[in-house]
Every structure is written in C-alpha cells, then in structure tokens.
Amino acid sequence: MDYLMRHKITFNPKAPAPFTEAKQEMGERARSDVEADLQMLFHEGREPFTHPLVRCESIIAAIKEHRPYERYMHAAALKFLDQIGAAKLRRYK
C-alpha cells in the first residue's frame, strides 16, 4: 500500500497500447492468407527465402504458386519485406 500511495499515476490517452500476448495473437489472426503463407515460407527457410538476397519477383512467383488468382501480389510482397525488416537495394547484379 505504501508503494501505491507514493507512486504517481499518470494517464496519456494518446500513448500506444502496451504490447501483450493477446495483442500479438490478434495481429496474427488479422493477417491475410498471403501474409500467412509468406511468413510460413520465411520461417521454414523455403524458396524464395533460402538465400540472403531475395528479389521481389521471386516472392511474387511464390505467391502465384500457392495462390494463382491472388490480386495485388506486388504490394503484398513489399509489405511482407517491410514487416521482416528487409533492407532494400536499389540495384543488384
């Protein structure tokens, strides 16, 4: 009780919500099927994620293989690369 009496409680309604297990689970459930497929391929180290350098076209080809009628594959590939923190290279050989 002494701690609570001395502790100043503040509230910031614009502060981000704390990251909890429930919040993580809710985010995973909200993922699209394409994101879930790409996450599975990435975690299992399967094509196209077997090499340290991955082309966006390779990711799109992987999406087409699993979901041939999916739309907006390029945007989904770029979003996934952003989520995993991939470094973007302007040119490659």
C-alpha positions in Angstrom: 0.0 0.0 0.0 2.9 2.3 0.8 4.2 1.9 -2.8 0.8 2.7 -4.3 0.4 5.8 -2.0 3.8 7.2 -3.2 3.5 6.2 -6.8 2.2 8.9 -9.1 -0.3 7.5 -11.5 -0.5 9.2 -14.9 -2.6 8.6 -17.9 -1.8 9.5 -21.5 -4.8 8.7 -23.8 -2.7 9.2 -26.9 0.1 6.7 -25.8 0.4 3.5 -27.7 -1.3 0.4 -26.1 1.1 -1.9 -24.4 2.2 -4.9 -26.5 0.8 -8.0 -24.9 0.4 -11.7 -25.9 -3.3 -11.0 -26.7 -2.4 -8.1 -29.0 0.2 -10.3 -30.8 -2.4 -13.1 -31.3 -5.0 -10.7 -32.6 -2.5 -9.3 -35.1 -1.7 -12.8 -36.3 -5.3 -13.6 -36.7 -5.8 -10.5 -38.7 -3.1 -11.4 -41.3 -4.2 -12.2 -44.8 -3.7 -15.7 -46.2 -0.9 -14.4 -48.4 0.9 -12.9 -45.4 0.5 -16.2 -43.5 1.9 -18.2 -46.4 4.9 -15.9 -46.8 5.5 -16.0 -43.1 5.5 -19.8 -43.1 7.9 -19.9 -46.1 10.2 -17.4 -44.4 10.3 -19.2 -41.0 10.8 -22.6 -42.6 13.6 -21.3 -44.9 12.0 -22.4 -48.1 12.1 -20.9 -51.5 12.4 -18.0 -52.2 13.9 -17.3 -48.7 16.8 -19.8 -49.0 19.3 -17.1 -49.8 20.2 -13.8 -48.1 19.3 -11.8 -51.2 15.6 -12.2 -52.3 14.1 -10.5 -55.4 10.5 -9.2 -55.2 9.8 -11.1 -58.4 10.7 -14.4 -56.6 8.3 -13.6 -53.8 5.6 -12.9 -56.3 6.3 -16.2 -58.1 5.9 -18.0 -54.7 2.6 -16.3 -54.1 1.4 -17.3 -57.6 2.4 -20.9 -57.0 0.3 -21.1 -53.8 -2.5 -18.7 -54.8 -2.7 -18.3 -58.6 -5.7 -16.0 -58.6 -4.5 -13.6 -55.8 -4.6 -9.9 -56.6 -2.1 -7.2 -55.5 0.8 -9.6 -55.2 3.4 -6.9 -55.6 2.0 -4.8 -52.8 1.8 -7.9 -50.5 5.4 -8.8 -51.3 6.7 -5.3 -50.5 4.6 -5.2 -47.3 6.0 -8.5 -46.1 9.5 -7.4 -46.8 8.9 -4.3 -44.7 7.5 -6.4 -41.9 10.5 -8.7 -41.7 12.9 -5.7 -41.8 14.5 -6.5 -45.1 17.0 -4.0 -46.5 16.0 -2.6 -49.8 18.7 -2.4 -52.5 18.3 -0.1 -55.4 20.3 -2.2 -57.8 21.6 -5.7 -57.8 23.6 -8.0 -60.1 
